[in-house]
Amino acid sequence: MFADPMIGFVFRAASQERVADKEYELAAQHLGGGVVYTGRPLAEVHAPHAILGGQFDRRLQILRRTLEEAGAPSAVIEHWLGYTEQLRSLVIGDDAECST
């Protein structure tokens, strides 16, 4: 997602290593991997950023493709994407109107 022409700029000031680590922790904790998420609450982390609905949707597309390419079972993919969709209101801004 860092190199994606549609959303990569959103992450230009972020530590790619930290983002990847926190994404891993969040997924592993939710999926029962025995890992604890050590990041700040999602709403707090994303509040300073003007993330739009369409950008959130693009990230979901990238996530799906990445999981498919990694050979994740389809049930895990659908579960993780469904859970991620539930986090939408914590990630996008209140005034974010753009969606696909």
N, C-alpha and C positions, 0 to 999 in steps of 0.2 A: 504494500500500500504506500510505502514511502516514495517509490518511484512512479506511482500512478499519476498520469497527467491530469486527472480530474480531481484527485484529493491529496496528492502527495504534498502540496504546498501547506496543507493544514498542519503537517508534522515537521515543517522545516526547522523549527526551533526546539523540537523535542529530541531527547536522547533516544535513538532507535533501540539501543540495548535495553534501556529502562522500559520503554513501551512494550517491547517483546517480552521482557521478564514479567511485567504486570499482567499482560494478556494471558501468558502461560499460567500464572498463579490463579487468575480468575477462572479460567477454563478448568484447570486441574482441580481446584476446590469444588466447583459446581458439579463436575463430572465424577467426583468421589475419588480423586487421585491421591488423597492424603496430603495435599499441599494447602497451605494457608495463604490467602490473599493478604499481602502486606501493604497494599497501596491505600491511598486516601479514598474516601467515598466517591463513587463515580460522578454524582452530581457536582460535588465540590471540584473535582479535577477538570470537568468539562465546562463549568460555568463561565470561565473567562473567554471561552472560544465561541465564535458565532457559527456553530455547526448547523448546517441546514439538513432538512429531511432527505434531499437528494444525495447529499454527501454521505449520510448514514446508509442509504440504500446502496450506494456504490461500494462502501466498505463491506456490506453484507455480500455483494456479488464477489468481491475479491476473496472474502473469507470462504465462501462456498467453493470457489475454484481451487483455492489453496488446500482445503480439506480433501476435495476430490482427488487432486493431484498427489496428495500424500497417502492416498489409499484408505482414508478413514471410512469405517462402515457407514452406510447410508443412514442408519438409525441414529448414530452419533451425530452425523452432520445435521440432520433435521432437528434433533433435540437441541444442539448447540445454537443453531440459527434461530430456533423458536425462542430460546432463552434470551439470546442477544436482542431479538425484536422486543422483548418485554422491557429491556433497558432503554429503549428509544427515548422515553420522556426524561431520563436522567442525563442523556447525552446531547440532544439537540436543544437549541435555545427556545424560549417561550414564543419568540416572534419569528421562528424559522418557518417559512411558508413553502419553500422549494421542495418538491417531491416528485418522484417518477411515476 
